[in-house]
Amino acid sequence: MKIYTKTGDKGETSLFGGERVPKDELRIETYGTVDELNSVIGSARAFNENAEIDSILGQIQDRLFVLGADLATPVNSRNASAPRISAGDISSIERAIDEIELKLDPLKSFVLPGGSKAASLLHFARTVCRRAERRAVTLGKKEEISGEATIYLNRLSDFLFVLARYANKTTGLAETIWNARTGPGSKP
């Protein structure tokens, strides 16, 4: 199978189900941002040295492929076999947040993104996830999309924040706390 098909040379691509749309269509932008998020998570995995975190990130990457397929398939598509994000996926993320938070000190201040290379990339992934969520919200106002897709992105951004904190903890790095009165961040 060739990697190039030449079918997109004129600025169009196919959705699942075969419909051709412009590459700058909002739906394409939305699942393209999910793809970008998946790449940032892959970069975080490359710098991560914790097996537990790597396993979690691998599972998230798998779900992001499902989310991309979900967003690439219009709800009214004839392609009923397209994978979709489920309520179970959302519950799974919520449980994971709760489990990781039990391993962390309670949050009492804003935390500046940074720390280890893996944690820094997880903070970056969180911001890309928030952008994907904003794109999904906008898309949902224009076209019908899976309600679970937007909820999943919302929970995932929270989880990536918690996981970034955990990545710093597992490497022994203190978080940088933001303090509006003293200026630049300070270590607790």
C-alpha positions as CSV (number, residue, x, y, z in Angstrom):
1,M,0.0,0.0,0.0
2,K,1.4,3.4,-1.0
3,I,1.4,6.1,1.6
4,Y,0.5,8.8,-0.9
5,T,-2.8,8.6,-2.8
6,K,-2.9,11.9,-4.6
7,T,-6.6,12.2,-3.8
8,G,-6.0,15.2,-1.5
9,D,-3.9,17.1,-4.0
10,K,-6.7,19.6,-4.6
11,G,-7.3,20.4,-1.0
12,E,-10.0,17.8,-0.2
13,T,-10.1,14.7,2.0
14,S,-12.6,11.9,2.7
15,L,-14.6,11.5,5.9
16,F,-15.4,8.0,7.1
17,G,-18.3,7.0,5.0
18,G,-16.7,8.5,1.8
19,E,-18.0,12.1,1.8
20,R,-15.4,14.5,0.3
21,V,-14.8,17.7,2.2
22,P,-12.3,20.6,2.1
23,K,-9.2,20.0,4.2
24,D,-9.8,23.3,6.1
25,E,-13.3,22.1,7.1
26,L,-14.0,22.5,10.9
27,R,-14.5,18.8,11.3
28,I,-11.0,18.2,9.8
29,E,-9.5,20.9,12.0
30,T,-11.1,19.2,15.1
31,Y,-9.9,15.7,14.5
32,G,-6.6,17.0,13.2
33,T,-6.1,18.7,16.6
34,V,-6.8,15.4,18.3
35,D,-4.1,13.9,16.1
36,E,-1.8,16.6,17.2
37,L,-2.6,15.8,20.8
38,N,-1.8,12.2,20.2
39,S,1.6,13.2,18.8
40,V,2.4,15.3,21.8
41,I,1.5,12.4,24.1
42,G,3.8,10.2,22.0
43,S,6.6,12.7,22.6
44,A,5.8,12.7,26.4
45,R,6.1,8.9,26.3
46,A,9.5,9.2,24.6
47,F,10.8,11.2,27.6
48,N,8.9,9.3,30.3
49,E,10.7,6.7,32.3
50,N,7.9,5.5,34.5
51,A,6.2,2.2,33.4
52,E,2.9,3.0,35.0
53,I,2.7,6.4,33.2
54,D,3.7,4.8,29.9
55,S,1.0,2.2,30.2
56,I,-1.6,5.0,30.9
57,L,-0.4,7.1,28.0
58,G,-0.6,4.1,25.6
59,Q,-4.2,3.6,26.6
60,I,-5.0,7.2,26.0
61,Q,-3.3,7.1,22.6
62,D,-5.6,4.2,21.7
63,R,-8.7,6.1,22.8
64,L,-7.5,9.2,20.8
65,F,-7.6,7.1,17.7
66,V,-11.2,6.1,18.5
67,L,-12.0,9.8,19.2
68,G,-10.5,10.8,15.9
69,A,-12.6,8.2,14.1
70,D,-15.6,9.4,16.0
71,L,-15.1,13.0,15.0
72,A,-14.3,12.0,11.4
73,T,-17.6,10.2,11.1
74,P,-20.7,12.3,11.0
75,V,-23.4,11.1,13.4
76,N,-25.8,10.5,10.5
77,S,-23.2,8.6,8.5
78,R,-24.1,5.3,6.9
79,N,-20.9,4.0,8.4
80,A,-22.5,2.6,11.6
81,S,-19.4,0.5,12.4
82,A,-17.3,3.6,13.1
83,P,-15.8,3.5,16.6
84,R,-17.2,6.0,19.1
85,I,-16.1,7.3,22.4
86,S,-18.4,5.9,25.1
87,A,-19.7,6.8,28.5
88,G,-17.4,4.0,29.7
89,D,-14.4,5.8,28.3
90,I,-15.3,8.9,30.3
91,S,-15.8,6.9,33.5
92,S,-12.5,5.3,33.0
93,I,-10.7,8.6,32.8
94,E,-12.6,9.8,35.9
95,R,-11.5,6.8,37.9
96,A,-7.9,7.3,36.7
97,I,-8.0,10.9,37.8
98,D,-9.2,9.9,41.2
99,E,-6.6,7.1,41.5
100,I,-3.7,9.4,40.6
101,E,-4.9,12.3,42.8
102,L,-4.7,10.0,45.8
103,K,-0.9,9.8,45.1
104,L,-0.5,13.6,45.1
105,D,-0.4,16.3,47.7
106,P,-3.6,18.4,47.6
107,L,-3.4,21.3,45.2
108,K,-3.5,24.6,47.1
109,S,-2.1,27.0,44.4
110,F,-1.8,27.3,40.7
111,V,1.0,25.2,39.2
112,L,3.2,26.6,36.4
113,P,3.7,24.1,33.6
114,G,7.2,22.5,33.7
115,G,9.3,20.1,35.6
116,S,10.6,17.0,34.0
117,K,10.7,16.7,30.2
118,A,7.8,14.2,30.3
119,A,5.7,16.4,32.7
120,S,6.4,19.5,30.6
121,L,5.1,17.7,27.5
122,L,2.1,16.4,29.4
123,H,1.3,20.1,30.3
124,F,1.7,20.9,26.6
125,A,-0.6,18.0,25.8
126,R,-3.2,19.4,28.2
127,T,-3.2,22.8,26.3
128,V,-3.6,21.0,22.9
129,C,-6.4,18.9,24.5
130,R,-8.2,22.1,25.6
131,R,-7.9,23.5,22.0
132,A,-9.3,20.2,20.6
133,E,-12.2,20.6,23.1
134,R,-12.8,24.2,21.9
135,R,-12.8,23.0,18.3
136,A,-15.3,20.2,19.2
137,V,-17.6,22.6,21.0
138,T,-17.6,24.9,17.9
139,L,-18.2,21.9,15.6
140,G,-21.0,20.7,17.8
141,K,-22.8,24.1,17.3
142,K,-22.5,23.6,13.6
143,E,-23.1,19.9,13.1
144,E,-24.3,17.0,15.2
145,I,-21.4,15.2,16.9
146,S,-21.2,12.6,19.7
147,G,-21.8,14.3,23.0
148,E,-19.3,11.9,24.6
149,A,-16.5,13.3,22.4
150,T,-16.5,16.7,24.0
151,I,-17.0,15.4,27.5
152,Y,-14.0,13.0,27.0
153,L,-11.8,15.9,25.9
154,N,-12.8,17.9,28.9
155,R,-11.9,15.0,31.3
156,L,-8.8,14.2,29.4
157,S,-7.4,17.7,29.8
158,D,-8.0,17.4,33.6
159,F,-6.3,14.0,33.6
160,L,-3.3,15.3,31.7
161,F,-2.8,18.0,34.3
162,V,-2.9,15.4,37.1
163,L,-0.6,13.1,35.2
164,A,1.9,15.9,34.7
165,R,1.9,16.5,38.4
166,Y,2.4,12.8,39.0
167,A,5.2,12.6,36.5
168,N,7.1,15.3,38.4
169,K,6.5,13.5,41.7
170,T,7.8,10.2,40.3
171,T,11.0,11.9,39.2
172,G,11.4,13.8,42.5
173,L,10.9,17.3,41.0
174,A,9.0,19.9,42.9
175,E,6.3,21.7,41.1
176,T,6.7,25.4,40.5
177,I,3.9,27.3,42.3
178,W,2.5,30.5,40.8
179,N,2.3,33.3,43.3
180,A,0.7,36.5,42.1
181,R,2.3,38.6,44.9
182,T,5.9,37.5,44.6
183,G,6.2,37.3,40.8
184,P,7.9,34.3,39.2
185,G,7.1,30.9,40.4
186,S,8.6,29.5,43.6
187,K,9.2,26.0,44.7
188,P,7.2,24.7,47.6
